[in-house]
Amino acid sequence: MESSRRIIYSRIIFITGIILLTSLSILFLYETFEESSSSDVVHNTNLTRQSLDKIYAILKDHESALRGYALTHDTTYLLKQTAVKEIHQHIALIDSLLQDNQTLKRDLAQLESMIQIEIAHDAFVIQRLQEHAYRQNTLLYDDLKKSEIGMDSIQALMNNMQRVASKLSADRALDAKKHTVLATMVSVAVSMFSILIFIIAFYFVDQELKRSHRHIQEKESLYTQIAAFNTALESANKSLQQLNSELEGKNFQLEKYAAELSSFTHITSHDMQEPLRKIEFFISIVEERDEKNLSDNGKKYLDKIRENVGRMRQLFLSMLDFSLANTIDKNIEDVDLNDVLEQTMASLKIYLKDTHAMIDSDTLPIVSGIRYQFLQLFENIISNAIKFRRNDVVPEIQISWEYIRPSEHNLKGLKNNVAYYRINFKDNGIGFDPLNAEKIFGIFQRLKHDSYGVGIGLAICRKIAENHGGIVVAESKPQEGATFSLYLPKK
């Protein structure tokens, strides 16, 4: 980006410099041309003034020759009149020098006409003198006077032309001087600007060379870093392959241990029931055969034994359920949670009837999962809500759900880019301390008021939720009921 800006700025400066340099050069040529034109005009004006002076001198000689001939009748005076031919040459020269000065051209045309009249008049006087036509001196005097008046008019016109030419020469000389100064200034400006352009161009070229050199060094350094990185990457890949190999081995061992643990739990919970059945069998035999011989304390002890055997059986069954919850069934299907709820209520029908429990539910969504695990989850949560009811209060369970967008949750265990269904099980039971909201999901964890269960039902619920990519959380306050929220990914 920075390099592109530098290129754009360089082009702008270069184009601007070319335009300014061209403009200054054109201005210099213009001023030089104007100075030359003014000098030519001054020169031509000076030649014009010189030609006018020569014309006037010739006319004066012509007039003097006429007067000399009139007084002496000496024909040598007439020889001087041949110089009159030069007047036409000077007039033609002046006409070529004046060019576009219309004022002087008009005056020159008038001057030429007056000179022709004057020369014609002088020729007429000479002719009459040669013919001795002047019988009276007064007539000759009148003609000479007329010639003098004509010369005075010619002189006045020539003086006016001299003044105009002199003023024009002075103006043009001033213009020439001004254009000379301007041309000099423009020449200096062109030179200075050319030097400035050269310096700027040198600076940019030098900077570009330095940048190119730095770029080459950076590329070489980058190539070195890439080579080092590739070496490190190859080493890391080898280490990663080794770690992957070790991880695969550990995963295999972990799967093996998990399978063995599940098998052990299943076998233990199943096989341990046989001794329990034998204990119950022998208790029954003792009660049947030796009931009369048993004391009240003996009967009480037998009842305690039977009760603890039942608890032991329940513990083994719960362990079996937890073991099954750890097993992720690959038979995933669409599960209608309304059917799951209906089947759960059928399974708990007697329990619901005995406790007069009431269940109110919204129409629940269809999710993907393992059907029997959802049955187990619903049964555990609903039976828990009934079990921990308040005295003299009819148990009420409200089941509702809502759609949670990815940006609307920040719970640990949920993915940020996944939408979820939140299914709420709200009861009006005895509740629990909010500090125990996480503890109740631990295996074999029971609260003080729980004297019935073995502390594994909610752990199974959490495991089932995790198997389906979700979580289950709880909120409660003592004597204000509890709400269990099940989060399941949207289909």
WODAVEN-V466950 format. One record per residue. RES is the residue in three letters. SS is DSSP state (alpha for helix, beta for strand, coil for the rest). PHI is phi in degrees with one decimal (none if undefined). Layout:
res->RES ss->SS phi->PHI
res->RES ss->SS phi->PHI
//
This chain:
res->MET ss->coil phi->none
res->GLU ss->alpha phi->-64.9
res->SER ss->alpha phi->-62.7
res->SER ss->alpha phi->-63.0
res->ARG ss->alpha phi->-63.6
res->ARG ss->alpha phi->-62.0
res->ILE ss->alpha phi->-63.6
res->ILE ss->alpha phi->-63.2
res->TYR ss->alpha phi->-61.9
res->SER ss->alpha phi->-62.6
res->ARG ss->alpha phi->-65.5
res->ILE ss->alpha phi->-62.2
res->ILE ss->alpha phi->-63.0
res->PHE ss->alpha phi->-64.1
res->ILE ss->alpha phi->-64.6
res->THR ss->alpha phi->-61.3
res->GLY ss->alpha phi->-61.8
res->ILE ss->alpha phi->-62.3
res->ILE ss->alpha phi->-63.2
res->LEU ss->alpha phi->-64.3
res->LEU ss->alpha phi->-63.8
res->THR ss->alpha phi->-63.8
res->SER ss->alpha phi->-62.5
res->LEU ss->alpha phi->-64.6
res->SER ss->alpha phi->-64.9
res->ILE ss->alpha phi->-63.1
res->LEU ss->alpha phi->-62.6
res->PHE ss->alpha phi->-63.0
res->LEU ss->alpha phi->-62.7
res->TYR ss->alpha phi->-63.6
res->GLU ss->alpha phi->-64.4
res->THR ss->alpha phi->-64.1
res->PHE ss->alpha phi->-64.0
res->GLU ss->alpha phi->-64.2
res->GLU ss->alpha phi->-64.1
res->SER ss->alpha phi->-65.6
res->SER ss->alpha phi->-63.1
res->SER ss->alpha phi->-64.3
res->SER ss->alpha phi->-64.3
res->ASP ss->alpha phi->-63.4
res->VAL ss->alpha phi->-63.7
res->VAL ss->alpha phi->-61.0
res->HIS ss->alpha phi->-62.8
res->ASN ss->alpha phi->-63.6
res->THR ss->alpha phi->-65.7
res->ASN ss->alpha phi->-63.0
res->LEU ss->alpha phi->-64.3
res->THR ss->alpha phi->-62.3
res->ARG ss->alpha phi->-64.0
res->GLN ss->alpha phi->-63.6
res->SER ss->alpha phi->-64.9
res->LEU ss->alpha phi->-63.3
res->ASP ss->alpha phi->-62.3
res->LYS ss->alpha phi->-66.4
res->ILE ss->alpha phi->-60.3
res->TYR ss->alpha phi->-65.0
res->ALA ss->alpha phi->-64.1
res->ILE ss->alpha phi->-63.2
res->LEU ss->alpha phi->-64.7
res->LYS ss->alpha phi->-63.6
res->ASP ss->alpha phi->-62.5
res->HIS ss->alpha phi->-62.3
res->GLU ss->alpha phi->-67.8
res->SER ss->alpha phi->-63.7
res->ALA ss->alpha phi->-63.6
res->LEU ss->alpha phi->-62.8
res->ARG ss->alpha phi->-66.5
res->GLY ss->alpha phi->-64.2
res->TYR ss->alpha phi->-66.5
res->ALA ss->alpha phi->-65.1
res->LEU ss->alpha phi->-84.9
res->THR ss->alpha phi->-111.9
res->HIS ss->coil phi->56.3
res->ASP ss->coil phi->-87.1
res->THR ss->coil phi->-70.9
res->THR ss->alpha phi->-63.1
res->TYR ss->alpha phi->-66.7
res->LEU ss->alpha phi->-72.0
res->LEU ss->alpha phi->-64.0
res->LYS ss->alpha phi->-69.4
res->GLN ss->alpha phi->-75.6
res->THR ss->alpha phi->-66.6
res->ALA ss->alpha phi->-69.4
res->VAL ss->alpha phi->-61.4
res->LYS ss->alpha phi->-62.3
res->GLU ss->alpha phi->-67.6
res->ILE ss->alpha phi->-60.0
res->HIS ss->alpha phi->-64.6
res->GLN ss->alpha phi->-65.6
res->HIS ss->alpha phi->-66.7
res->ILE ss->alpha phi->-63.5
res->ALA ss->alpha phi->-62.0
res->LEU ss->alpha phi->-63.9
res->ILE ss->alpha phi->-61.2
res->ASP ss->alpha phi->-61.1
res->SER ss->alpha phi->-72.4
res->LEU ss->alpha phi->-80.8
res->LEU ss->alpha phi->-69.2
res->GLN ss->coil phi->52.8
res->ASP ss->coil phi->-96.7
res->ASN ss->coil phi->-83.2
res->GLN ss->alpha phi->-67.9
res->THR ss->alpha phi->-63.0
res->LEU ss->alpha phi->-67.2
res->LYS ss->alpha phi->-63.8
res->ARG ss->alpha phi->-63.8
res->ASP ss->alpha phi->-63.3
res->LEU ss->alpha phi->-65.5
res->ALA ss->alpha phi->-63.0
res->GLN ss->alpha phi->-65.2
res->LEU ss->alpha phi->-63.1
res->GLU ss->alpha phi->-61.9
res->SER ss->alpha phi->-64.2
res->MET ss->alpha phi->-66.1
res->ILE ss->alpha phi->-65.0
res->GLN ss->alpha phi->-61.5
res->ILE ss->alpha phi->-63.4
res->GLU ss->alpha phi->-64.0
res->ILE ss->alpha phi->-65.2
res->ALA ss->alpha phi->-64.1
res->HIS ss->alpha phi->-64.8
res->ASP ss->alpha phi->-63.9
res->ALA ss->alpha phi->-64.0
res->PHE ss->alpha phi->-64.0
res->VAL ss->alpha phi->-65.0
res->ILE ss->alpha phi->-62.3
res->GLN ss->alpha phi->-61.1
res->ARG ss->alpha phi->-68.6
res->LEU ss->alpha phi->-65.6
res->GLN ss->alpha phi->-67.2
res->GLU ss->coil phi->-89.4
res->HIS ss->coil phi->54.4
res->ALA ss->coil phi->-85.1
res->TYR ss->coil phi->-85.9
res->ARG ss->coil phi->-82.5
res->GLN ss->coil phi->-124.7
res->ASN ss->alpha phi->-68.9
res->THR ss->alpha phi->-64.8
res->LEU ss->alpha phi->-67.3
res->LEU ss->alpha phi->-63.9
res->TYR ss->alpha phi->-62.3
res->ASP ss->alpha phi->-63.7
res->ASP ss->alpha phi->-66.0
res->LEU ss->alpha phi->-65.5
res->LYS ss->alpha phi->-64.4
res->LYS ss->alpha phi->-63.5
res->SER ss->alpha phi->-63.7
res->GLU ss->alpha phi->-65.9
res->ILE ss->alpha phi->-62.9
res->GLY ss->alpha phi->-61.3
res->MET ss->alpha phi->-65.4
res->ASP ss->alpha phi->-62.3
res->SER ss->alpha phi->-64.4
res->ILE ss->alpha phi->-63.0
res->GLN ss->alpha phi->-64.0
res->ALA ss->alpha phi->-62.3
res->LEU ss->alpha phi->-64.3
res->MET ss->alpha phi->-67.0
res->ASN ss->alpha phi->-62.5
res->ASN ss->alpha phi->-63.3
res->MET ss->alpha phi->-64.2
res->GLN ss->alpha phi->-63.7
res->ARG ss->alpha phi->-64.5
res->VAL ss->alpha phi->-62.2
res->ALA ss->alpha phi->-65.5
res->SER ss->alpha phi->-64.7
res->LYS ss->alpha phi->-63.9
res->LEU ss->alpha phi->-61.2
res->SER ss->alpha phi->-64.6
res->ALA ss->alpha phi->-65.4
res->ASP ss->alpha phi->-62.0
res->ARG ss->alpha phi->-67.1
res->ALA ss->alpha phi->-64.4
res->LEU ss->alpha phi->-64.9
res->ASP ss->alpha phi->-61.4
res->ALA ss->alpha phi->-61.6
res->LYS ss->alpha phi->-64.9
res->LYS ss->alpha phi->-62.7
res->HIS ss->alpha phi->-66.9
res->THR ss->alpha phi->-64.9
res->VAL ss->alpha phi->-63.7
res->LEU ss->alpha phi->-63.5
res->ALA ss->alpha phi->-62.1
res->THR ss->alpha phi->-64.3
res->MET ss->alpha phi->-63.4
res->VAL ss->alpha phi->-64.1
res->SER ss->alpha phi->-61.3
res->VAL ss->alpha phi->-63.9
res->ALA ss->alpha phi->-62.4
res->VAL ss->alpha phi->-61.5
res->SER ss->alpha phi->-64.1
res->MET ss->alpha phi->-64.7
res->PHE ss->alpha phi->-67.0
res->SER ss->alpha phi->-62.4
res->ILE ss->alpha phi->-63.6
res->LEU ss->alpha phi->-62.7
res->ILE ss->alpha phi->-60.6
res->PHE ss->alpha phi->-62.9
res->ILE ss->alpha phi->-64.1
res->ILE ss->alpha phi->-62.8
res->ALA ss->alpha phi->-61.5
res->PHE ss->alpha phi->-62.6
res->TYR ss->alpha phi->-62.1
res->PHE ss->alpha phi->-65.2
res->VAL ss->alpha phi->-63.1
res->ASP ss->alpha phi->-63.0
res->GLN ss->alpha phi->-63.5
res->GLU ss->alpha phi->-65.9
res->LEU ss->alpha phi->-64.3
res->LYS ss->alpha phi->-63.8
res->ARG ss->alpha phi->-63.5
res->SER ss->alpha phi->-62.5
res->HIS ss->alpha phi->-64.3
res->ARG ss->alpha phi->-62.9
res->HIS ss->alpha phi->-61.8
res->ILE ss->alpha phi->-63.6
res->GLN ss->alpha phi->-63.5
res->GLU ss->alpha phi->-64.0
res->LYS ss->alpha phi->-63.4
res->GLU ss->alpha phi->-62.6
res->SER ss->alpha phi->-63.4
res->LEU ss->alpha phi->-64.6
res->TYR ss->alpha phi->-60.8
res->THR ss->alpha phi->-63.3
res->GLN ss->alpha phi->-64.3
res->ILE ss->alpha phi->-63.0
res->ALA ss->alpha phi->-61.9
res->ALA ss->alpha phi->-64.3
res->PHE ss->alpha phi->-64.3
res->ASN ss->alpha phi->-61.8
res->THR ss->alpha phi->-62.6
res->ALA ss->alpha phi->-63.9
res->LEU ss->alpha phi->-66.0
res->GLU ss->alpha phi->-62.0
res->SER ss->alpha phi->-63.8
res->ALA ss->alpha phi->-65.1
res->ASN ss->alpha phi->-62.6
res->LYS ss->alpha phi->-63.3
res->SER ss->alpha phi->-63.6
res->LEU ss->alpha phi->-64.8
res->GLN ss->alpha phi->-61.4
res->GLN ss->alpha phi->-65.3
res->LEU ss->alpha phi->-65.1
res->ASN ss->alpha phi->-61.5
res->SER ss->alpha phi->-62.9
res->GLU ss->alpha phi->-64.5
res->LEU ss->alpha phi->-65.0
res->GLU ss->alpha phi->-61.3
res->GLY ss->alpha phi->-64.0
res->LYS ss->alpha phi->-68.7
res->ASN ss->alpha phi->-62.5
res->PHE ss->alpha phi->-62.1
res->GLN ss->alpha phi->-64.1
res->LEU ss->alpha phi->-63.9
res->GLU ss->alpha phi->-62.3
res->LYS ss->alpha phi->-64.3
res->TYR ss->alpha phi->-64.1
res->ALA ss->alpha phi->-63.1
res->ALA ss->alpha phi->-64.2
res->GLU ss->alpha phi->-65.2
res->LEU ss->alpha phi->-65.2
res->SER ss->alpha phi->-63.4
res->SER ss->alpha phi->-64.5
res->PHE ss->alpha phi->-63.7
res->THR ss->alpha phi->-62.7
res->HIS ss->alpha phi->-64.1
res->ILE ss->alpha phi->-66.0
res->THR ss->alpha phi->-62.6
res->SER ss->alpha phi->-66.5
res->HIS ss->alpha phi->-83.4
res->ASP ss->alpha phi->-73.3
res->MET ss->alpha phi->-71.6
res->GLN ss->alpha phi->-75.0
res->GLU ss->alpha phi->-63.4
res->PRO ss->alpha phi->-60.7
res->LEU ss->alpha phi->-64.8
res->ARG ss->alpha phi->-63.1
res->LYS ss->alpha phi->-66.6
res->ILE ss->alpha phi->-61.8
res->GLU ss->alpha phi->-62.0
res->PHE ss->alpha phi->-63.3
res->PHE ss->alpha phi->-68.8
res->ILE ss->alpha phi->-62.6
res->SER ss->alpha phi->-62.6
res->ILE ss->alpha phi->-63.9
res->VAL ss->alpha phi->-60.8
res->GLU ss->alpha phi->-65.0
res->GLU ss->alpha phi->-73.9
res->ARG ss->alpha phi->-87.9
res->ASP ss->coil phi->-118.2
res->GLU ss->coil phi->-62.3
res->LYS ss->coil phi->-71.5
res->ASN ss->coil phi->-86.7
res->LEU ss->coil phi->-82.3
res->SER ss->coil phi->-80.3
res->ASP ss->alpha phi->-61.7
res->ASN ss->alpha phi->-64.9
res->GLY ss->alpha phi->-62.8
res->LYS ss->alpha phi->-62.4
res->LYS ss->alpha phi->-64.5
res->TYR ss->alpha phi->-65.8
res->LEU ss->alpha phi->-63.8
res->ASP ss->alpha phi->-62.4
res->LYS ss->alpha phi->-64.1
res->ILE ss->alpha phi->-62.4
res->ARG ss->alpha phi->-62.4
res->GLU ss->alpha phi->-63.3
res->ASN ss->alpha phi->-70.7
res->VAL ss->alpha phi->-62.9
res->GLY ss->alpha phi->-62.9
res->ARG ss->alpha phi->-65.1
res->MET ss->alpha phi->-63.9
res->ARG ss->alpha phi->-62.9
res->GLN ss->alpha phi->-62.5
res->LEU ss->alpha phi->-63.4
res->PHE ss->alpha phi->-64.4
res->LEU ss->alpha phi->-64.5
res->SER ss->alpha phi->-65.9
res->MET ss->alpha phi->-62.4
res->LEU ss->alpha phi->-66.1
res->ASP ss->alpha phi->-61.8
res->PHE ss->alpha phi->-64.3
res->SER ss->alpha phi->-63.1
res->LEU ss->alpha phi->-67.6
res->ALA ss->alpha phi->-67.1
res->ASN ss->alpha phi->-73.5
res->THR ss->coil phi->-87.2
res->ILE ss->coil phi->-89.7
res->ASP ss->coil phi->-74.2
res->LYS ss->coil phi->-83.3
res->ASN ss->coil phi->-84.5
res->ILE ss->coil phi->-82.2
res->GLU ss->beta phi->-143.7
res->ASP ss->beta phi->-74.8
res->VAL ss->beta phi->-118.7
res->ASP ss->beta phi->-84.3
res->LEU ss->alpha phi->-67.0
res->ASN ss->alpha phi->-66.5
res->ASP ss->alpha phi->-66.2
res->VAL ss->alpha phi->-61.6
res->LEU ss->alpha phi->-64.0
res->GLU ss->alpha phi->-62.8
res->GLN ss->alpha phi->-68.4
res->THR ss->alpha phi->-64.1
res->MET ss->alpha phi->-64.5
res->ALA ss->alpha phi->-67.1
res->SER ss->alpha phi->-68.0
res->LEU ss->coil phi->-100.6
res->LYS ss->alpha phi->-56.5
res->ILE ss->alpha phi->-65.8
res->TYR ss->alpha phi->-62.3
res->LEU ss->alpha phi->-65.3
res->LYS ss->alpha phi->-68.5
res->ASP ss->alpha phi->-65.5
res->THR ss->alpha phi->-96.6
res->HIS ss->coil phi->57.7
res->ALA ss->coil phi->-67.9
res->MET ss->beta phi->-119.8
res->ILE ss->beta phi->-120.8
res->ASP ss->beta phi->-119.4
res->SER ss->beta phi->-133.8
res->ASP ss->coil phi->-73.0
res->THR ss->coil phi->-73.4
res->LEU ss->coil phi->-85.2
res->PRO ss->coil phi->-78.8
res->ILE ss->beta phi->-99.8
res->VAL ss->beta phi->-124.9
res->SER ss->beta phi->-98.3
res->GLY ss->beta phi->171.4
res->ILE ss->coil phi->-104.0
res->ARG ss->alpha phi->-61.2
res->TYR ss->alpha phi->-66.6
res->GLN ss->alpha phi->-71.6
res->PHE ss->alpha phi->-65.3
res->LEU ss->alpha phi->-60.3
res->GLN ss->alpha phi->-64.6
res->LEU ss->alpha phi->-64.6
res->PHE ss->alpha phi->-59.6
res->GLU ss->alpha phi->-65.0
res->ASN ss->alpha phi->-65.0
res->ILE ss->alpha phi->-67.5
res->ILE ss->alpha phi->-68.6
res->SER ss->alpha phi->-65.5
res->ASN ss->alpha phi->-62.3
res->ALA ss->alpha phi->-62.6
res->ILE ss->alpha phi->-74.5
res->LYS ss->alpha phi->-63.2
res->PHE ss->coil phi->-101.2
res->ARG ss->coil phi->-86.0
res->ARG ss->coil phi->-86.1
res->ASN ss->coil phi->-65.1
res->ASP ss->coil phi->61.8
res->VAL ss->coil phi->-126.4
res->VAL ss->coil phi->-67.7
res->PRO ss->coil phi->-64.4
res->GLU ss->beta phi->-127.3
res->ILE ss->beta phi->-125.8
res->GLN ss->beta phi->-109.0
res->ILE ss->beta phi->-113.4
res->SER ss->beta phi->-135.0
res->TRP ss->beta phi->-149.4
res->GLU ss->beta phi->-151.1
res->TYR ss->beta phi->-92.6
res->ILE ss->beta phi->-111.2
res->ARG ss->coil phi->-74.7
res->PRO ss->alpha phi->-57.4
res->SER ss->alpha phi->-85.2
res->GLU ss->alpha phi->-105.4
res->HIS ss->coil phi->-137.6
res->ASN ss->coil phi->-143.3
res->LEU ss->coil phi->-82.0
res->LYS ss->coil phi->-65.9
res->GLY ss->coil phi->102.9
res->LEU ss->coil phi->-105.0
res->LYS ss->coil phi->-84.9
res->ASN ss->coil phi->-68.9
res->ASN ss->coil phi->-103.5
res->VAL ss->coil phi->-122.5
res->ALA ss->coil phi->-90.0
res->TYR ss->beta phi->-133.0
res->TYR ss->beta phi->-94.7
res->ARG ss->beta phi->-109.6
res->ILE ss->beta phi->-106.8
res->ASN ss->beta phi->-102.6
res->PHE ss->beta phi->-111.3
res->LYS ss->beta phi->-109.2
res->ASP ss->beta phi->-121.5
res->ASN ss->coil phi->-115.4
res->GLY ss->coil phi->-81.6
res->ILE ss->coil phi->-76.9
res->GLY ss->coil phi->68.9
res->PHE ss->coil phi->-160.2
res->ASP ss->coil phi->-67.5
res->PRO ss->alpha phi->-56.2
res->LEU ss->alpha phi->-65.4
res->ASN ss->alpha phi->-97.6
res->ALA ss->coil phi->-62.5
res->GLU ss->coil phi->-97.0
res->LYS ss->alpha phi->-62.6
res->ILE ss->alpha phi->-66.0
res->PHE ss->alpha phi->-91.9
res->GLY ss->coil phi->-79.4
res->ILE ss->coil phi->-71.8
res->PHE ss->coil phi->61.7
res->GLN ss->coil phi->-101.1
res->ARG ss->coil phi->-128.7
res->LEU ss->coil phi->-83.2
res->LYS ss->coil phi->-61.1
res->HIS ss->coil phi->-84.1
res->ASP ss->coil phi->-92.8
res->SER ss->coil phi->-109.8
res->TYR ss->coil phi->-108.0
res->GLY ss->coil phi->-84.1
res->VAL ss->coil phi->-109.8
res->GLY ss->coil phi->78.1
res->ILE ss->coil phi->-132.0
res->GLY ss->alpha phi->-62.8
res->LEU ss->alpha phi->-71.0
res->ALA ss->alpha phi->-62.6
res->ILE ss->alpha phi->-64.3
res->CYS ss->alpha phi->-60.0
res->ARG ss->alpha phi->-64.5
res->LYS ss->alpha phi->-62.8
res->ILE ss->alpha phi->-64.2
res->ALA ss->alpha phi->-61.0
res->GLU ss->alpha phi->-65.9
res->ASN ss->alpha phi->-59.0
res->HIS ss->coil phi->-101.6
res->GLY ss->coil phi->77.3
res->GLY ss->coil phi->-129.5
res->ILE ss->beta phi->-144.5
res->VAL ss->beta phi->-133.2
res->VAL ss->beta phi->-129.4
res->ALA ss->beta phi->-135.0
res->GLU ss->beta phi->-132.7
res->SER ss->beta phi->-168.2
res->LYS ss->coil phi->-138.3
res->PRO ss->coil phi->-55.5
res->GLN ss->coil phi->64.6
res->GLU ss->coil phi->-123.7
res->GLY ss->coil phi->79.7
res->ALA ss->beta phi->-138.3
res->THR ss->beta phi->-127.2
res->PHE ss->beta phi->-102.8
res->SER ss->beta phi->-110.6
res->LEU ss->beta phi->-103.5
res->TYR ss->beta phi->-101.7
res->LEU ss->beta phi->-127.6
res->PRO ss->beta phi->-61.5
res->LYS ss->coil phi->-68.2
res->LYS ss->coil phi->-59.9
//
